[in-house]
Amino acid sequence: MQYHDIFARSFGQNDRKRLGYGALVNCLVITCCLCVVFKSYFSPPYVYIETKERTLFCNTTKRRSDTCHMTGDIRIHGTSSTIFVRTLNSMNSTWTIKPYARKGDNGAMQNITSYTIKTTHKETMPKCTKTHNIPAVVFSVGGYSGNHFHSFSDTIIPLYATTRKFNREARFLMANKNPLWTSKFQQVLTKLSKYDTIDIDHENDVHCFPSMIIGLEKHDHKELNTDSMTDFTKFLRASYSLKRSKAIKLTNGSTNKPRLLIVSRKRTRVFTNVGDVVNAARAMGFEVIVTEMSANLNQISQLVNSCDVMMGVHGAGLTNMVFMPENGVFIQVVPLGKMEWMAKTFYGDPAKGMGLSYLEYKVSKEESSLTHQYPANHLVFEDPYSIQRKGWEAYRSMYMDRQDVKLDVVRFKETLSKALELLR
């Protein structure tokens, strides 16, 4: 018997009513008292302070990102990770924010620099040592930014969405700066800001700005997404001087061959019979290129943009579909492991948002290398969710690190045929 059943049977109906009303009043009184006592210990979901020529607005209601927008007298001291906002109010306030769009993911957020935002009076503001007359944008490239997919989904696309309106007239203050990341995406950073990026974590100067945004807003339930992904891909094509805006249009009697890019992998989720796939595709009329994705985006963007169809096993390298011409065809090969949701969320839906046609090829048990490692009735085949319940590391180890794919060429040719039809 549950506690509330015992409680109910201890009183008559009228007694329960009176007790219920009394309890409700008492709860309200206690709640109000607690709110007064603990008000200063909790950050509200919205912070909005406005005086003449000064505004501070922080939004912490988003599932994936916290952001603050502020105007007026804004000063930042990098090495102490503190932002000072001048206020005319008598009460000083403090908030903290981590400027990386993967809130709620402890693995991603644990090493992100935490910034303290303080509203204070002019007398207690630190003295400016460097003054700027343009807006500042504070964001982190820590977390999962070493992964190509997360670089775009967590940082590059939100940064584009946040700063495009400034027409390159904004200064980027980068937290958790990684020289390799900065070099890799320099072409994009240059197209979003004409000014050198500041490694804010190591700045002992007090930089003063007329306005500032800290944090990049990301869609709560979508990846590789912004209001218009076709505008974003156009921006990328301009950033990397890519020639093709549209994929080939096949017509009767056309002698031009559509170009098929097969994204290969060397360590995990390898196509073990890629030669057979290449021969079959060529026999169907494709010009075929096989390559592994590299970190040189100048080269990769040119290659991907030159192709009409791109295919590969689920993995971060597929993110380079952002460079494909519109109306191209993107084929995702989905391995065993019940990863349909990841395939759809990470690449399937985003591909459609970029103006691409999307095809999904689900690997059968016979096409997976796991059949050579485990008996046919093993849980790895019969109940992938049992592996998933052990946590991400166990799941990744099983289905993403140990699994290669040997495509059934006859069956896969049906997918290639669909791709040709979509190019007509």
C-alpha positions, 0 to 999 in steps of 0.5 A, a space after each residue: 500500500 502506498 503512503 497516500 493511500 494510508 494517508 487518505 484512509 486515516 481521515 473522513 471526507 470532510 476532514 480530508 477537505 479541510 486538511 487539503 485546503 489548509 495544506 494548500 494555504 501552508 504550501 503557498 506561504 512556505 513557497 513564497 518564503 522560500 522564494 524570498 530567502 533563496 531568490 539570490 541563489 537561483 538564476 532566472 530563465 530570463 534576465 532583462 535589464 534596460 535603462 537609457 542606452 543600456 540593455 542586458 538580456 540573457 536567455 537560459 531557457 534553451 535546451 542546448 544553449 545559453 546566450 546574453 545580449 548586452 549594449 552600453 558600457 561593456 568591459 571584459 577581462 579575459 584571464 579572470 573570465 569576467 564581463 562587466 556591464 555598467 548599470 545605473 541601478 542600485 543593485 548589483 547582480 551576477 550571472 554565469 554562462 558557458 558559451 558553447 551550444 551543447 548545454 546539458 552534455 557534461 562531457 562537452 561542457 566540463 572543460 568550457 570556460 565559464 564566464 561571470 557577467 556582473 552588473 556594476 557601477 562606473 566607479 567599480 568598473 575596471 579601467 579600459 586598456 583597449 577600446 573597440 567601436 564594434 560589437 563583440 561575440 564571445 564563443 567557445 571552440 572547446 567541447 566536441 569541436 575536434 569532431 568535424 560534425 560538431 564543429 559545424 553543428 555546435 559552432 560554425 552554423 550557430 556562429 553564422 546565424 548569430 553574426 551574419 547580420 553584422 556584415 563582418 563588422 564584429 570582433 570574435 573573442 574565442 574561448 578555449 582556442 585551438 590553433 588547429 581548429 582556427 586554421 581549419 576554419 579560417 576561411 569561414 571566420 574571415 568571411 564573418 569578421 574582417 578582424 583578427 580573432 582574440 584569444 580571450 582566455 589569455 588576455 590580461 587587457 580589459 577590452 571595452 565594447 559598445 555591445 556584446 553577445 556571449 554564447 551562440 544559440 542553437 536549435 534545441 532538437 535539430 542538428 546542422 540547422 539554422 533558419 535557412 540552410 540553403 542560405 548557409 550553403 550559399 555562404 559556404 560556396 562563396 567563402 570557398 569560391 566553389 563553382 557549382 550551385 546546381 548538380 547535373 541535370 541528366 537528359 536523354 542523349 546527354 553524354 555527361 556523366 554524373 560524378 559519384 563521390 564515395 567517402 572511404 574510411 580507413 579505421 572503422 566502418 570501412 567499405 571492405 569491397 569498395 572496388 566492387 562498388 566502384 565497378 558497378 557504379 561505373 557500369 551504370 554510367 557514373 564517374 567515380 571518385 573514392 577518397 577519405 575526408 581530410 582536414 584541408 577544407 579548401 581541397 575537400 570543398 572543391 572536390 565535394 562541390 564537383 560531385 553530383 552524388 555523395 555516399 558514405 557510411 554514417 560518420 563525421 566525414 559526411 558533414 562535408 555534404 554542406 559543400 554539395 551543389 543543390 539538387 545533388 543526391 546524398 546517400 547515407 549507408 546506415 550500419 547495424 545497431 538501430 542507429 536510424 534516429 541518429 542517421 535521420 537527425 544528424 544527416 538525413 533531415 539536414 540534407 533535405 534542408 540543404 536542398 539535397 535529395 536524401 537516400 538511406 541504405 540500411 545494412 543487412 546482417 549479412 553485410 556487417 562484419 559483426 557476423 564474423 565476430 558474434 553468433 547469429 543469435 547474439 544480442 548484438 543482432 537481436 537486441 541492440 537496445 541492450 547494448 545502448 542501455 550500457 551507455 554511449 561508450 559501449 554502444 560506440 565501441 560495438 557498432 561504430 568502432 568494430 563494424 565494417 561494411 561489405 555492400 551487397 552490390 546487387 541490392 545497392 545498385 537499386 539505390 544508385 538507380 534511384 540516385 540517377 532518377 533523382 538527377 533527371 
